[in-house]
Amino acid sequence: IGGISNISVLSAADRPSAPVIGFDTGPGNVLMDAWIGQHLGHAYDKDGQWAAGGTVLPALLEALRDDPFFHLPPPKSTGRDLFHLAWLQDKLKPFGAAAPRNVQATLAALTASTLADAIVRYAPLSRAVYIGGGGAYNSHLMQQLQSALDCCGRNMQVASTEALGMSPNHVEALAFAWLAHRFCTRHAGNLPAVTGAAGERILGALYPA
């Protein structure tokens, strides 16, 4: 869970023919970081402590979850072009009396619940969920995701990618290193089922100095 939440599902050893899928699921940390920045001047909600001290507002959560993006089928992607403070402030207009800390708690619930929805719908046989990015250091968010999955009746372990020997901070760097390797060995670096591309492609370009 970094700036934007995404899900990638790889084929398991006991299901080698299962397709690999991947798509963005929602705002990740973007809205939480922006909201706490506006109200407390912090770059992020350390360990989710501010959100943990608030109360989730069900009506606001429902209004946030009603955004059309969450109902689109994959493949799909999003970013700060959609999820930003102006988007949030528009959603907050009917909730002018909401305490900022309660809004933060609701934003954490939004990230966790939409991620859980995507996992349950598109990866129902998964046994474990590994989190990379800044969200892996947010114990409140991790607990929210675990609770959301539990409420759906899914017995899935939620853990940091550290459990796989990979620092959550290194996931994106390792992905780009893999892409560079694929380019140098002249192999496709995309999966059409994930990106929606017409076919496999060698990605990138090399410009010698």
C-alpha positions as MATLAB code, in Angstrom:
seq = 'IGGISNISVLSAADRPSAPVIGFDTGPGNVLMDAWIGQHLGHAYDKDGQWAAGGTVLPALLEALRDDPFFHLPPPKSTGRDLFHLAWLQDKLKPFGAAAPRNVQATLAALTASTLADAIVRYAPLSRAVYIGGGGAYNSHLMQQLQSALDCCGRNMQVASTEALGMSPNHVEALAFAWLAHRFCTRHAGNLPAVTGAAGERILGALYPA';
ca = [
       0.000    0.000    0.000;
       1.889    3.008   -1.232;
       0.588    6.167   -2.806;
      -2.078    4.126   -4.578;
      -3.280    0.702   -3.460;
      -2.887   -2.056   -6.005;
      -3.279   -5.790   -6.109;
      -1.119   -8.286   -7.975;
      -2.069  -11.946   -7.894;
       0.432  -14.544   -9.089;
      -0.311  -18.144   -9.952;
       0.151  -20.430   -6.968;
       2.132  -23.663   -7.180;
      -1.070  -25.675   -6.853;
      -2.804  -23.555   -9.504;
      -0.133  -23.106  -12.219;
      -2.713  -22.301  -14.890;
      -4.300  -19.471  -12.902;
      -3.919  -16.124  -14.677;
      -1.741  -13.356  -13.295;
      -3.785  -10.244  -12.627;
      -2.923   -6.781  -11.376;
      -4.706   -3.462  -11.014;
      -5.076   -0.389   -8.810;
      -7.770   -0.714   -6.158;
      -7.968    2.739   -4.586;
      -6.281    5.718   -2.932;
      -3.755    3.923   -0.737;
      -2.033    6.506    1.467;
      -2.632    9.498   -0.818;
      -5.738   10.880    0.864;
      -4.588   10.102    4.397;
      -1.254   11.825    3.787;
      -2.922   14.870    2.240;
      -5.511   15.161    5.016;
      -3.069   14.950    7.910;
      -0.779   17.332    6.057;
      -3.560   19.886    5.811;
      -4.611   19.613    9.458;
      -1.462   18.710   11.407;
       1.319   19.588    8.983;
       2.679   16.021    8.989;
       3.891   14.216    5.882;
       2.038   11.055    6.919;
       0.076    9.502    9.771;
       2.814    7.690   11.684;
       1.699    4.132   12.429;
      -1.864    5.302   11.772;
      -2.058    6.778   15.278;
      -4.219    9.760   14.320;
      -6.677    7.579   12.403;
      -6.736    5.003   15.197;
      -7.928    7.671   17.654;
     -10.854    8.666   15.451;
     -14.224    7.121   14.687;
     -15.241    5.840   11.263;
     -18.220    7.757    9.862;
     -20.407    5.170    8.059;
     -22.311    7.656    5.885;
     -19.097    9.339    4.759;
     -17.465    5.978    4.087;
     -20.418    4.991    1.916;
     -20.191    8.278   -0.003;
     -16.462    7.786   -0.614;
     -16.918    4.188   -1.715;
     -19.585    5.279   -4.187;
     -16.987    6.692   -6.582;
     -17.367    5.038  -10.023;
     -13.715    3.932  -10.051;
     -14.361    1.289   -7.395;
     -17.031   -0.328   -9.554;
     -14.953   -0.597  -12.719;
     -13.666   -4.070  -13.662;
      -9.920   -4.611  -14.107;
      -7.634   -3.913  -15.788;
      -7.727   -0.363  -14.438;
      -5.344    2.160  -12.950;
      -5.626    5.419  -11.053;
      -3.488    7.998   -9.316;
      -3.365   11.494   -7.896;
      -5.252   12.693  -10.955;
      -8.384   11.231   -9.306;
      -7.696   10.853   -5.600;
      -6.613   14.254   -4.263;
      -7.753   16.842   -1.724;
     -10.217   18.497   -4.094;
     -11.909   15.113   -4.654;
     -12.131   14.588   -0.898;
     -13.369   18.092   -0.152;
     -16.155   17.667   -2.702;
     -17.229   14.424   -0.998;
     -17.106   16.171    2.396;
     -19.567   18.951    1.497;
     -22.565   17.195    3.123;
     -20.421   16.400    6.189;
     -19.202   19.869    7.166;
     -19.367   19.122   10.888;
     -17.145   16.024   10.665;
     -14.138   16.170   12.982;
     -10.858   15.969   11.028;
      -9.666   12.969   13.052;
     -12.862   11.083   12.268;
     -12.350   11.857    8.585;
      -8.856   10.367    8.858;
     -10.273    7.217   10.448;
     -12.791    6.976    7.612;
     -10.085    7.404    4.975;
      -8.157    4.496    6.509;
     -11.329    2.414    6.393;
     -11.821    3.413    2.746;
      -8.365    2.171    1.759;
      -8.680   -1.065    3.721;
     -12.237   -1.890    2.665;
     -11.767   -1.236   -1.054;
      -8.576   -3.280   -1.064;
     -10.347   -6.114    0.743;
     -13.249   -5.905   -1.720;
     -10.855   -6.338   -4.648;
      -9.060   -9.269   -3.023;
     -12.291  -11.083   -2.188;
     -13.782  -10.504   -5.638;
     -10.773  -11.159   -7.853;
      -8.483  -13.341   -5.706;
     -10.885  -15.355   -3.540;
      -8.574  -18.375   -3.250;
      -5.619  -16.370   -1.949;
      -4.158  -17.561    1.326;
      -1.917  -14.601    2.119;
      -1.719  -10.874    1.367;
       1.703   -9.225    1.400;
       1.902   -5.464    1.743;
       4.631   -3.254    0.302;
       5.134    0.507    0.398;
       4.510    2.878    3.285;
       1.292    1.160    4.302;
       3.295   -1.807    5.579;
       4.552    0.435    8.402;
       1.043    1.551    9.346;
      -0.095   -1.042   11.889;
      -3.575    0.512   12.138;
      -4.084    0.198    8.381;
      -2.761   -3.365    8.393;
      -5.200   -4.244   11.191;
      -8.045   -2.573    9.292;
      -7.281   -4.676    6.216;
      -7.093   -7.868    8.277;
     -10.424   -7.039    9.915;
     -12.050   -6.243    6.570;
     -10.966   -9.618    5.179;
     -12.072  -11.413    8.336;
     -15.502   -9.782    8.076;
     -15.778  -11.217    4.570;
     -15.138  -14.685    5.983;
     -11.728  -14.968    4.319;
      -8.983  -16.675    6.294;
      -6.043  -14.785    4.786;
      -2.807  -13.800    6.469;
      -1.944  -10.113    6.101;
       1.790   -9.446    6.384;
       4.530   -7.126    5.225;
       6.687   -8.198    2.284;
       9.407   -8.370    4.942;
       8.046  -11.877    5.604;
       9.245  -12.762    2.093;
      12.680  -11.264    2.685;
      11.834   -8.084    0.773;
      11.789   -4.655    2.421;
       8.508   -2.828    1.760;
      10.645    0.152    0.735;
      12.356   -1.849   -2.022;
       9.349   -3.349   -3.825;
       9.108   -0.656   -6.490;
      12.876   -0.485   -7.011;
      13.020   -4.255   -7.477;
      10.169   -4.075   -9.979;
      12.055   -1.537  -12.085;
      15.242   -3.598  -11.842;
      13.283   -6.579  -13.183;
      11.917   -4.434  -16.016;
      15.457   -3.318  -16.887;
      16.602   -6.942  -16.922;
      13.738   -7.896  -19.240;
      14.689   -5.054  -21.593;
      18.370   -5.993  -21.646;
      17.574   -9.640  -22.374;
      15.014   -8.588  -25.020;
      12.029  -10.145  -23.323;
       8.550   -8.703  -22.930;
       8.056   -6.740  -19.744;
       4.268   -6.561  -19.726;
       1.343   -8.891  -19.228;
      -1.613   -7.939  -21.458;
      -4.074   -9.393  -18.944;
      -2.780   -6.884  -16.398;
      -2.292   -3.791  -18.543;
      -4.980   -4.257  -21.168;
      -2.351   -3.968  -23.922;
      -2.931   -5.584  -27.325;
       0.014   -7.942  -26.837;
       3.371   -8.534  -25.186;
       5.954   -5.785  -25.674;
       9.598   -5.121  -24.856;
       9.396   -2.020  -22.715;
      11.744    0.918  -22.382;
      14.655    2.313  -24.361;
      18.427    2.619  -23.944;
      20.222    5.900  -24.671;
      24.019    5.461  -24.341;
      25.885    8.524  -23.094;
];
